[in-house]
Amino acid sequence: MGEREINSKSAPEAAGFNRKRAEGRDASDRPKKLHLKVRTLNPANTISYVQILGTGMDTQDTSPSVLLFFDKQRFIFNAGEGLQRFCTEHKIKLSKIDHIFLSRVCSETAGGLPGLLLTLAGMGDEGMSVNMWGPSDLKYFIEAMKSFVPNSATIHTRSFGPTSDSSGSPSSVQQRFDDPFVLIDDEVVKISAVLLTPNHEDVSLPIGEKSHQLSSPESVMNAIKPGDLSVIYICELAEIKGKFDPQKAVALGLRPGPKFRELQLGNSVKSDSQDIMVHPSDVLDPSIPGPIVLLVDCPTSSHFRDLLSLQCLDPYYIDTSNEEPESSKIVNCVIHLTPLSVTQTDDYQMWMSKFGEAQHILAGHEMKNTEVPILKASARIAARLNYLCPQFFPSPGFWSLQNLGLPSEAQAPHKDLLLKNKLISAENLLKFTMRPYANLGLDKSSIPNLSSHSDIIEELLSDIPEARDASQQVTRFWSDNGSITIDKTSTEASNDMTEEPWLHEGALPSCLEDITREDMEIVLLGTGSSQPSKYRNVSSIFINLFSKGGLLLDCGEGTLGQLKRRFGVKGADEAVRGLRCIWISHIHADHHTGLARILALRRDLLKGSPHEPVIVVGPKQLKRFIDAYQRLEDLDMQFLDCYQTTEEQGNPTSSQNTKNGNAVDSTLFARGSRMQSYTKRPPSPTRNPAAVSILKSLKKALSEAGLEALISFPVVHCPQAYGVVLQAASRINRAGKTIPGWKVVYSGDTRPCQALVEASQGATVLIHEATFEDGMMDEAVARNHSTTKEAVEVGDSAGAYRIILTHFSQRYPKIPVFDESHMHKTCIAFDMMSVNLADVHVLPRVLPYLKLLFRDEMIVDESEDLSLAAAVA
């Protein structure tokens, strides 16, 4: 369990902690020797198909994944953010995956890979790893992940294509650059890869030298940048052998027995009664070629020009002028991960027509699914919460996609009628069946139906009739300009809701005087822990400062998708474009693996316009990941160690170097166990000119955002774990009165500790993790997390005005277990919950109604194999 220590009396009583885990020495955190599955293959597979997993259309944040399914084998192509969550909802067991292939190596296609590897590593007692394949850029991504993913999870990684470093790890499969790379070739399937690069003619070389200089892998490697490589995957199933005809065998002098079996296996045998050899072709019907599926990722027109020049694809084209048509391989299905801007060109569609009767599935953010959310279960909860309290749960933003001006399917410029009949926009869970051969073709039976908002609310009112009155009562909380009034009614809902004396507490804090709705909004993007689940994404909080920009506090996998669900595609782009700072609490993957995707989008949105790099403040281990990842793609950011923004560094981000309740005691516990042993502090930034420069930039960015200070403070969870204080600058109201700025404190992951209590003194809002229910104290101590009651007690000890609880264990699928008796200033967070500072006084009043909404669902989810001991906890 680990030893316990007791905090000082001003903190919650008996708040023990696991010292070994805090110092990074806990045995449960040590990497395991992971198990690689080896399955017994079944050459006579009875079921095989490819399936679209998450097209990304409602959020447009990731490239879709594709599942290649066999009875005994599973292959995944691309693993963007949200893949785990999508598969959890649709009961697709990622634990069955044998191989993962990447069509490109970037945040769009591989953002979900770290979380997936950690989830697999934490499964069961032994954990497991998978085979991974990708172009030679993959080595950069693997190197970056080593800072928080165990080596044993990435050891079965193979890259292919040109490389400038043949001695590095992972291993690199090399051969002629213009030939297909055969990756897997067994009795079930052959998977080959064809590499695409930006067209050679786009490289500035003398005209007479281009073809010669770029004819070798070395010259190509010098001409392209990391991240430019893209892949076409060719999946060829084994042929289907013809049916054995026993009558023909008997006529050729064979007696029923072992020789029948030999012929079926493809071996010739001697006739029993005739002096002849009997060959398989004599007694078997003609074989049927195995189905062929191509996955094409051609991200730019420059890559397309390279695609046109590839001779290795010639055998897969239907060419009427070919003198030997039997040499062609018939392609049955082509899945295009290529973006719409490329697929809609005449040249690309002409290239598609080369595959004859093949079925084409357009999966590159096509025009369908604009109204079908990828995560239906989560969207359903969001709609119910929106009905109950639209002020805290605004209508999801993905509806804005209807106004993007995307062409309808009928308007798409498909010139060739035959091609148009064989072209379809991808939809979630769309299948193309390959076996049984009789069912070859599209299968739409698994595609989710659209549940309208009205259908969801009708179902809610049928299940919980009191919800109608509850919604009306909640709306009254905002009457009379937000003053706290209570309208007693005789409805059953109001009878169930007990109004407590504490709801009539005194005046608002002075910082909320004359507050407007354009000052600040807290958007809880992810409120779960460890790994994404059906209803809750992992940690991320967006501090929306409206016209002054915004900040992200933690950035777990899927943060960009959540932003787009909340604000819509255009609104999320504006939020990312206006980011002033991204603050990361600690190195666990559920708090930072969405970072690269956010930074990459911001880079693209601001390309060509004058701007400053965004500042990422995080634990020093995070810099290892970012530095390694930026060899793959530039993230246009500057990094600052959390320690360099602590009070002990002289409060360098504050325009007023004053304590006023924000000081952090360097002695964490009464017994004097200083945090220095946990944080392993770096040198003072005063001795680091680069850090001093970045600190000045951060101070400027905060000032422009109306913030006086961003102050990190050490907490008790793992090495280099922090919480943060955001202090707004004071303001002058119309009467000339000085109004103090609001103060928001975020705990990160932590046990209750004195540093957090002191940092939270007088906070307007304390956002505190509450991973476990009160009855799971031992688990909370072992994992260095907090219980619900402990989190509330921290806020009470600090005199925080309001407390928002978040980071709930995924044991609690919809609403955590909590004791309402000590929730007098507290509310439970849900994904996409948006708390405007002008409404913060209403928070605890809404909690009983939220409980009503989930009255039949406050249960622990034991159905899923949720590993609380996973490395990401």
GIGI-V122649 format. One record per pair of residues at least 6 apart in sequence whose ideal C-beta (glycine too) atoms are under 7 Angstrom apart, sorted by the first residue. I is the first residue (numbers start at 1). J is the second residue. If there is no record, write none. Layout:
[[I | J] [I | J]]
This chain:
[[1 | 778] [1 | 781] [1 | 782] [2 | 18] [2 | 19] [2 | 20] [2 | 21] [2 | 26] [2 | 782] [3 | 19] [4 | 16] [4 | 17] [4 | 781] [5 | 16] [5 | 17] [5 | 669] [5 | 671] [5 | 673] [6 | 14] [6 | 16] [6 | 670] [7 | 15] [7 | 669] [7 | 670] [7 | 752] [7 | 753] [7 | 754] [8 | 670] [8 | 754] [10 | 754] [10 | 757] [10 | 797] [11 | 752] [11 | 753] [11 | 754] [11 | 757] [11 | 797] [12 | 752] [12 | 790] [12 | 793] [12 | 794] [12 | 797] [15 | 751] [15 | 752] [15 | 790] [16 | 781] [17 | 716] [17 | 751] [17 | 781] [17 | 784] [18 | 26] [18 | 781] [18 | 782] [18 | 784] [20 | 26] [21 | 29] [21 | 718] [21 | 784] [22 | 678] [22 | 716] [22 | 717] [22 | 718] [22 | 784] [23 | 677] [23 | 678] [23 | 719] [24 | 718] [24 | 719] [28 | 869] [29 | 871] [31 | 150] [31 | 151] [31 | 152] [32 | 121] [32 | 126] [32 | 127] [32 | 152] [33 | 152] [34 | 121] [34 | 127] [34 | 128] [34 | 129] [34 | 152] [34 | 153] [35 | 126] [35 | 127] [35 | 128] [36 | 129] [36 | 156] [37 | 98] [37 | 128] [39 | 72] [39 | 73] [39 | 98] [40 | 72] [41 | 72] [41 | 73] [41 | 186] [41 | 187] [41 | 188] [42 | 71] [42 | 72] [43 | 187] [43 | 188] [43 | 238] [45 | 70] [45 | 71] [45 | 188] [45 | 435] [46 | 71] [46 | 435] [46 | 436] [47 | 71] [47 | 435] [48 | 69] [48 | 70] [48 | 237] [48 | 434] [48 | 435] [49 | 69] [49 | 431] [49 | 432] [49 | 433] [49 | 434] [49 | 443] [50 | 66] [50 | 67] [50 | 68] [50 | 293] [50 | 333] [50 | 335] [50 | 431] [50 | 432] [51 | 67] [51 | 69] [51 | 429] [51 | 430] [51 | 431] [52 | 64] [52 | 66] [52 | 363] [52 | 426] [52 | 427] [52 | 428] [52 | 429] [52 | 430] [53 | 64] [53 | 65] [53 | 66] [53 | 67] [53 | 83] [53 | 86] [53 | 87] [53 | 92] [54 | 64] [54 | 65] [54 | 82] [54 | 83] [54 | 86] [54 | 374] [54 | 428] [55 | 64] [55 | 363] [55 | 369] [55 | 426] [55 | 427] [55 | 428] [56 | 62] [56 | 63] [56 | 64] [56 | 365] [57 | 365] [57 | 366] [57 | 368] [57 | 369] [57 | 370] [58 | 369] [58 | 370] [58 | 372] [58 | 373] [58 | 374] [58 | 398] [58 | 401] [59 | 374] [59 | 398] [59 | 561] [59 | 564] [59 | 565] [60 | 365] [60 | 564] [60 | 569] [61 | 81] [61 | 560] [61 | 561] [61 | 564] [61 | 597] [62 | 80] [62 | 81] [62 | 82] [62 | 108] [62 | 111] [63 | 78] [63 | 80] [63 | 108] [63 | 109] [63 | 337] [64 | 78] [64 | 337] [64 | 363] [64 | 426] [65 | 76] [65 | 77] [65 | 78] [65 | 79] [65 | 80] [65 | 83] [66 | 77] [66 | 78] [66 | 295] [66 | 335] [67 | 74] [67 | 76] [68 | 75] [68 | 235] [70 | 188] [73 | 98] [73 | 188] [74 | 96] [74 | 97] [74 | 98] [75 | 98] [75 | 99] [75 | 101] [76 | 97] [76 | 100] [77 | 101] [77 | 103] [77 | 233] [77 | 295] [78 | 102] [78 | 103] [78 | 109] [79 | 100] [79 | 110] [79 | 112] [79 | 113] [79 | 116] [80 | 108] [80 | 109] [80 | 111] [80 | 112] [81 | 111] [81 | 112] [81 | 557] [81 | 558] [81 | 560] [81 | 561] [81 | 594] [81 | 597] [82 | 112] [82 | 374] [82 | 558] [82 | 561] [83 | 112] [83 | 116] [84 | 94] [84 | 112] [84 | 115] [84 | 116] [84 | 119] [84 | 531] [84 | 532] [85 | 375] [85 | 532] [85 | 533] [85 | 537] [85 | 558] [86 | 374] [86 | 375] [87 | 94] [88 | 533] [88 | 534] [89 | 375] [89 | 376] [89 | 377] [89 | 534] [90 | 429] [94 | 116] [95 | 120] [95 | 123] [97 | 130] [98 | 130] [98 | 131] [99 | 130] [99 | 131] [99 | 133] [100 | 130] [100 | 132] [101 | 133] [101 | 134] [101 | 233] [102 | 109] [102 | 110] [102 | 134] [102 | 138] [103 | 109] [103 | 230] [103 | 231] [103 | 233] [103 | 295] [103 | 297] [103 | 337] [104 | 229] [104 | 230] [104 | 297] [104 | 299] [105 | 134] [105 | 135] [105 | 137] [105 | 138] [105 | 141] [105 | 227] [105 | 632] [106 | 227] [106 | 600] [106 | 632] [106 | 633] [107 | 596] [107 | 597] [107 | 600] [110 | 141] [111 | 557] [111 | 593] [111 | 594] [111 | 596] [111 | 597] [112 | 557] [114 | 145] [114 | 149] [114 | 589] [114 | 593] [115 | 531] [115 | 557] [115 | 589] [115 | 593] [115 | 872] [117 | 149] [117 | 153] [117 | 154] [118 | 149] [118 | 589] [118 | 870] [118 | 871] [118 | 872] [119 | 531] [119 | 870] [120 | 127] [120 | 128] [120 | 129] [120 | 130] [121 | 127] [121 | 129] [121 | 150] [121 | 153] [121 | 871] [122 | 867] [122 | 869] [122 | 870] [122 | 871] [123 | 865] [123 | 867] [129 | 152] [129 | 153] [129 | 155] [129 | 156] [130 | 156] [131 | 156] [132 | 156] [132 | 157] [133 | 158] [133 | 183] [134 | 159] [135 | 159] [135 | 160] [135 | 161] [135 | 195] [135 | 229] [135 | 231] [136 | 159] [136 | 160] [136 | 161] [136 | 162] [136 | 163] [136 | 172] [136 | 229] [137 | 226] [137 | 227] [137 | 229] [137 | 632] [138 | 157] [138 | 159] [138 | 170] [139 | 159] [139 | 168] [139 | 170] [140 | 226] [140 | 628] [140 | 631] [140 | 632] [141 | 632] [142 | 154] [142 | 157] [142 | 170] [143 | 628] [144 | 625] [144 | 628] [144 | 629] [145 | 154] [147 | 621] [147 | 624] [147 | 625] [148 | 587] [148 | 589] [148 | 625] [157 | 170] [158 | 170] [158 | 171] [158 | 173] [159 | 170] [159 | 172] [159 | 173] [160 | 172] [160 | 173] [160 | 181] [160 | 193] [161 | 195] [161 | 229] [162 | 177] [162 | 217] [162 | 220] [162 | 221] [163 | 172] [163 | 174] [163 | 221] [164 | 221] [166 | 172] [173 | 181] [175 | 181] [177 | 195] [177 | 217] [177 | 220] [178 | 312] [179 | 312] [180 | 192] [180 | 193] [180 | 194] [180 | 234] [180 | 312] [181 | 192] [181 | 193] [182 | 190] [182 | 192] [183 | 191] [183 | 192] [183 | 193] [184 | 190] [184 | 191] [187 | 238] [188 | 238] [189 | 235] [189 | 236] [189 | 237] [189 | 238] [190 | 236] [191 | 233] [191 | 235] [192 | 234] [193 | 231] [193 | 233] [194 | 231] [194 | 232] [194 | 234] [194 | 310] [194 | 312] [194 | 313] [195 | 229] [195 | 231] [196 | 230] [196 | 231] [196 | 232] [196 | 298] [196 | 303] [196 | 306] [196 | 307] [197 | 220] [197 | 224] [197 | 228] [197 | 229] [197 | 306] [198 | 224] [198 | 228] [198 | 300] [198 | 302] [198 | 303] [198 | 306] [199 | 302] [199 | 305] [199 | 306] [200 | 210] [200 | 214] [201 | 210] [201 | 305] [202 | 302] [203 | 214] [203 | 223] [205 | 213] [213 | 219] [214 | 220] [214 | 223] [226 | 631] [226 | 632] [227 | 632] [227 | 633] [230 | 297] [230 | 298] [230 | 299] [230 | 303] [231 | 297] [232 | 294] [232 | 295] [232 | 296] [233 | 295] [234 | 292] [234 | 294] [235 | 292] [235 | 293] [236 | 290] [236 | 292] [237 | 290] [237 | 291] [237 | 434] [238 | 290] [239 | 287] [239 | 288] [239 | 289] [239 | 290] [240 | 287] [240 | 288] [240 | 290] [240 | 437] [241 | 284] [241 | 287] [242 | 284] [242 | 285] [242 | 286] [242 | 287] [243 | 284] [243 | 285] [244 | 263] [244 | 264] [244 | 283] [244 | 284] [245 | 283] [245 | 285] [246 | 256] [246 | 260] [248 | 282] [248 | 283] [249 | 260] [249 | 263] [249 | 278] [249 | 283] [252 | 271] [252 | 274] [252 | 276] [252 | 278] [252 | 282] [253 | 271] [253 | 272] [253 | 273] [253 | 274] [254 | 271] [254 | 272] [254 | 278] [255 | 272] [259 | 269] [262 | 269] [263 | 269] [263 | 278] [263 | 280] [263 | 283] [266 | 280] [268 | 277] [268 | 278] [268 | 279] [268 | 280] [269 | 278] [270 | 277] [271 | 278] [288 | 437] [289 | 330] [291 | 332] [291 | 434] [291 | 440] [292 | 329] [292 | 330] [292 | 331] [292 | 332] [293 | 332] [293 | 333] [293 | 335] [293 | 432] [294 | 331] [294 | 334] [295 | 335] [295 | 337] [296 | 334] [296 | 336] [296 | 337] [296 | 338] [297 | 337] [297 | 338] [298 | 304] [298 | 307] [298 | 338] [298 | 342] [299 | 339] [300 | 342] [301 | 342] [304 | 342] [304 | 348] [308 | 351] [315 | 327] [315 | 328] [315 | 329] [316 | 329] [316 | 331] [317 | 328] [317 | 354] [317 | 355] [318 | 328] [318 | 354] [318 | 355] [318 | 356] [319 | 328] [322 | 328] [331 | 355] [331 | 358] [332 | 358] [332 | 359] [332 | 440] [333 | 358] [333 | 359] [333 | 361] [333 | 432] [334 | 355] [334 | 358] [334 | 360] [335 | 361] [335 | 363] [336 | 343] [336 | 360] [336 | 361] [336 | 362] [336 | 363] [336 | 364] [337 | 363] [337 | 364] [338 | 364] [339 | 364] [339 | 365] [340 | 364] [340 | 365] [340 | 366] [342 | 348] [343 | 362] [343 | 364] [344 | 412] [344 | 413] [346 | 415] [349 | 414] [349 | 415] [349 | 416] [349 | 419] [352 | 360] [352 | 419] [353 | 416] [353 | 419] [357 | 422] [358 | 422] [359 | 422] [359 | 432] [359 | 441] [359 | 442] [360 | 422] [360 | 423] [361 | 424] [361 | 426] [361 | 430] [361 | 432] [362 | 423] [362 | 425] [362 | 426] [363 | 426] [366 | 425] [366 | 426] [367 | 406] [367 | 407] [367 | 408] [367 | 409] [367 | 425] [368 | 425] [368 | 427] [369 | 427] [369 | 428] [370 | 401] [370 | 402] [371 | 450] [372 | 428] [372 | 448] [372 | 450] [373 | 379] [373 | 398] [374 | 428] [376 | 448] [376 | 451] [377 | 534] [377 | 535] [378 | 534] [378 | 535] [378 | 831] [379 | 396] [380 | 451] [380 | 456] [381 | 535] [381 | 814] [382 | 393] [382 | 396] [382 | 832] [383 | 453] [383 | 456] [383 | 457] [384 | 456] [384 | 460] [384 | 853] [385 | 393] [385 | 830] [386 | 393] [386 | 394] [386 | 395] [387 | 457] [387 | 460] [387 | 471] [388 | 467] [388 | 470] [388 | 471] [388 | 474] [388 | 849] [388 | 853] [389 | 474] [389 | 846] [391 | 478] [391 | 839] [392 | 833] [392 | 834] [392 | 835] [392 | 846] [393 | 832] [393 | 833] [394 | 834] [396 | 565] [397 | 564] [397 | 565] [397 | 566] [397 | 567] [397 | 568] [397 | 571] [398 | 564] [398 | 565] [398 | 568] [400 | 568] [400 | 569] [400 | 570] [400 | 571] [401 | 569] [404 | 569] [409 | 425] [414 | 420] [414 | 423] [424 | 442] [427 | 447] [428 | 447] [428 | 448] [429 | 446] [429 | 447] [429 | 448] [430 | 444] [430 | 447] [431 | 443] [431 | 446] [432 | 441] [432 | 442] [433 | 439] [433 | 440] [433 | 441] [433 | 443] [434 | 440] [460 | 467] [461 | 467] [461 | 468] [464 | 852] [464 | 853] [466 | 492] [466 | 493] [466 | 852] [467 | 853] [469 | 491] [469 | 493] [469 | 494] [470 | 493] [470 | 849] [470 | 852] [473 | 493] [473 | 494] [474 | 846] [474 | 849] [476 | 487] [477 | 842] [477 | 845] [479 | 485] [482 | 838] [482 | 839] [484 | 504] [484 | 841] [486 | 499] [488 | 494] [493 | 852] [496 | 852] [497 | 848] [497 | 849] [500 | 824] [502 | 824] [503 | 845] [508 | 841] [509 | 764] [509 | 801] [510 | 739] [510 | 740] [511 | 739] [511 | 740] [511 | 741] [511 | 742] [511 | 764] [512 | 837] [513 | 739] [514 | 733] [514 | 739] [515 | 837] [515 | 838] [516 | 838] [517 | 836] [517 | 838] [518 | 546] [518 | 547] [519 | 837] [520 | 543] [520 | 544] [520 | 545] [520 | 742] [520 | 837] [521 | 544] [521 | 834] [521 | 835] [521 | 836] [521 | 837] [522 | 541] [522 | 543] [522 | 744] [522 | 765] [522 | 835] [523 | 541] [523 | 542] [523 | 544] [523 | 566] [523 | 834] [524 | 541] [524 | 806] [524 | 829] [524 | 830] [524 | 831] [524 | 833] [525 | 537] [525 | 540] [525 | 541] [525 | 542] [525 | 559] [525 | 562] [525 | 563] [525 | 566] [525 | 831] [526 | 536] [526 | 537] [526 | 538] [526 | 539] [526 | 540] [526 | 556] [526 | 558] [526 | 559] [526 | 562] [526 | 831] [527 | 536] [527 | 806] [527 | 807] [527 | 808] [527 | 829] [527 | 830] [527 | 831] [528 | 536] [528 | 537] [528 | 538] [528 | 808] [528 | 810] [529 | 538] [529 | 590] [529 | 771] [529 | 807] [529 | 808] [529 | 809] [529 | 810] [529 | 873] [530 | 590] [530 | 810] [530 | 868] [530 | 870] [530 | 872] [530 | 873] [531 | 538] [531 | 590] [531 | 810] [531 | 870] [531 | 872] [532 | 538] [532 | 557] [532 | 558] [533 | 810] [533 | 813] [534 | 813] [535 | 813] [535 | 814] [536 | 808] [536 | 810] [536 | 831] [537 | 556] [537 | 558] [537 | 562] [537 | 831] [538 | 556] [538 | 557] [538 | 558] [538 | 590] [539 | 554] [539 | 556] [539 | 590] [539 | 591] [539 | 807] [540 | 552] [540 | 554] [540 | 555] [540 | 556] [540 | 559] [540 | 562] [540 | 594] [541 | 553] [541 | 554] [541 | 746] [541 | 767] [542 | 550] [542 | 552] [542 | 563] [542 | 575] [543 | 550] [543 | 551] [543 | 553] [543 | 726] [543 | 744] [544 | 550] [545 | 705] [545 | 706] [548 | 704] [548 | 705] [548 | 706] [549 | 578] [549 | 579] [549 | 580] [549 | 705] [550 | 575] [550 | 578] [550 | 579] [550 | 580] [551 | 579] [551 | 580] [551 | 581] [551 | 583] [552 | 559] [552 | 579] [552 | 582] [552 | 583] [553 | 583] [553 | 724] [553 | 746] [554 | 584] [554 | 585] [554 | 591] [555 | 582] [555 | 584] [555 | 592] [555 | 594] [555 | 595] [555 | 598] [556 | 590] [556 | 591] [556 | 592] [556 | 593] [556 | 594] [557 | 593] [557 | 594] [558 | 594] [559 | 594] [559 | 598] [560 | 572] [560 | 594] [560 | 597] [560 | 598] [560 | 601] [562 | 831] [562 | 832] [563 | 572] [563 | 575] [563 | 576] [564 | 572] [565 | 832] [566 | 832] [567 | 575] [573 | 605] [576 | 598] [576 | 601] [576 | 602] [576 | 605] [577 | 602] [577 | 605] [577 | 606] [579 | 602] [579 | 614] [580 | 701] [580 | 702] [580 | 705] [581 | 614] [581 | 615] [581 | 617] [581 | 698] [581 | 701] [581 | 710] [582 | 595] [582 | 598] [582 | 614] [582 | 616] [583 | 617] [583 | 710] [583 | 724] [584 | 591] [584 | 592] [584 | 616] [584 | 617] [584 | 618] [584 | 619] [584 | 622] [585 | 591] [585 | 721] [585 | 722] [585 | 723] [585 | 748] [585 | 749] [586 | 619] [586 | 717] [586 | 718] [586 | 720] [586 | 721] [586 | 722] [586 | 748] [586 | 749] [587 | 619] [587 | 621] [587 | 622] [587 | 720] [588 | 718] [588 | 872] [589 | 872] [590 | 872] [592 | 618] [592 | 622] [596 | 629] [596 | 635] [599 | 614] [599 | 635] [599 | 636] [599 | 637] [600 | 633] [600 | 635] [602 | 614] [602 | 636] [603 | 634] [603 | 635] [603 | 636] [612 | 697] [613 | 636] [613 | 637] [613 | 638] [614 | 637] [615 | 638] [615 | 640] [615 | 694] [615 | 697] [615 | 698] [615 | 701] [616 | 626] [616 | 637] [616 | 639] [617 | 640] [617 | 642] [617 | 645] [617 | 712] [618 | 642] [619 | 642] [619 | 720] [619 | 722] [620 | 641] [620 | 682] [620 | 720] [621 | 720] [623 | 639] [626 | 635] [626 | 639] [629 | 635] [638 | 694] [638 | 697] [640 | 691] [640 | 694] [640 | 695] [640 | 698] [641 | 682] [642 | 712] [642 | 722] [643 | 649] [643 | 679] [643 | 681] [643 | 682] [644 | 652] [644 | 685] [644 | 691] [644 | 695] [645 | 652] [645 | 653] [645 | 710] [645 | 711] [645 | 712] [646 | 664] [646 | 711] [646 | 712] [646 | 713] [647 | 662] [647 | 663] [647 | 664] [647 | 711] [647 | 713] [648 | 666] [649 | 684] [649 | 685] [650 | 657] [651 | 657] [651 | 709] [651 | 711] [652 | 685] [652 | 695] [653 | 695] [653 | 698] [653 | 699] [653 | 702] [653 | 709] [653 | 710] [653 | 711] [654 | 708] [654 | 709] [655 | 703] [655 | 708] [656 | 708] [661 | 761] [661 | 762] [662 | 711] [662 | 725] [662 | 727] [662 | 759] [663 | 758] [664 | 713] [664 | 755] [664 | 758] [664 | 759] [665 | 754] [665 | 755] [665 | 758] [666 | 674] [667 | 674] [668 | 674] [668 | 675] [668 | 716] [668 | 753] [668 | 754] [668 | 755] [669 | 754] [675 | 714] [675 | 755] [678 | 714] [678 | 719] [679 | 714] [679 | 720] [680 | 719] [685 | 691] [685 | 692] [685 | 695] [686 | 692] [702 | 710] [706 | 728] [706 | 729] [707 | 726] [707 | 727] [707 | 728] [707 | 729] [708 | 727] [708 | 728] [708 | 729] [708 | 741] [709 | 727] [710 | 724] [710 | 726] [711 | 724] [711 | 725] [712 | 722] [712 | 724] [713 | 722] [713 | 723] [713 | 755] [713 | 759] [714 | 722] [714 | 755] [715 | 721] [715 | 722] [715 | 723] [715 | 747] [715 | 748] [715 | 750] [715 | 753] [715 | 755] [715 | 756] [716 | 750] [716 | 751] [716 | 753] [716 | 784] [717 | 748] [717 | 749] [717 | 750] [717 | 784] [718 | 784] [721 | 748] [721 | 749] [721 | 750] [722 | 748] [723 | 745] [723 | 746] [723 | 747] [723 | 748] [723 | 750] [723 | 756] [723 | 759] [724 | 746] [725 | 743] [725 | 745] [725 | 759] [726 | 744] [727 | 741] [727 | 743] [728 | 741] [728 | 742] [729 | 741] [730 | 738] [730 | 739] [730 | 740] [730 | 741] [731 | 739] [732 | 738] [733 | 739] [742 | 764] [742 | 837] [743 | 762] [743 | 763] [743 | 764] [744 | 763] [744 | 764] [744 | 765] [744 | 767] [745 | 759] [745 | 760] [745 | 763] [745 | 766] [745 | 767] [746 | 767] [747 | 756] [747 | 767] [747 | 768] [747 | 769] [749 | 769] [749 | 785] [749 | 807] [750 | 756] [750 | 769] [750 | 784] [750 | 786] [751 | 784] [751 | 786] [752 | 786] [752 | 790] [752 | 793] [752 | 794] [756 | 794] [757 | 794] [757 | 797] [757 | 798] [760 | 766] [760 | 794] [760 | 795] [760 | 798] [760 | 800] [761 | 798] [761 | 799] [762 | 799] [763 | 798] [763 | 800] [763 | 801] [764 | 801] [764 | 802] [764 | 840] [765 | 801] [765 | 802] [765 | 804] [765 | 840] [766 | 795] [766 | 798] [766 | 800] [766 | 803] [767 | 804] [767 | 806] [768 | 786] [768 | 791] [768 | 794] [768 | 795] [768 | 803] [768 | 805] [769 | 785] [769 | 786] [769 | 791] [769 | 806] [769 | 807] [770 | 786] [770 | 787] [770 | 788] [770 | 791] [770 | 805] [770 | 806] [770 | 807] [770 | 808] [770 | 816] [771 | 780] [771 | 785] [771 | 786] [771 | 807] [771 | 808] [771 | 809] [772 | 779] [772 | 780] [772 | 785] [772 | 787] [772 | 809] [773 | 787] [773 | 788] [773 | 816] [773 | 817] [773 | 818] [774 | 787] [774 | 788] [774 | 789] [774 | 819] [776 | 787] [777 | 787] [779 | 868] [780 | 786] [780 | 787] [783 | 873] [788 | 805] [788 | 816] [788 | 818] [789 | 819] [789 | 822] [791 | 803] [791 | 805] [792 | 803] [792 | 822] [792 | 823] [792 | 826] [795 | 803] [795 | 825] [801 | 825] [802 | 825] [802 | 840] [802 | 843] [803 | 825] [803 | 826] [804 | 827] [804 | 829] [804 | 835] [805 | 826] [805 | 828] [805 | 829] [806 | 829] [808 | 816] [809 | 868] [810 | 866] [811 | 860] [811 | 861] [811 | 866] [812 | 860] [812 | 861] [813 | 861] [814 | 854] [814 | 857] [815 | 828] [815 | 854] [815 | 857] [815 | 858] [816 | 828] [817 | 858] [818 | 828] [823 | 844] [823 | 847] [824 | 844] [825 | 844] [826 | 844] [827 | 843] [827 | 844] [827 | 846] [827 | 847] [828 | 847] [828 | 850] [835 | 843]]
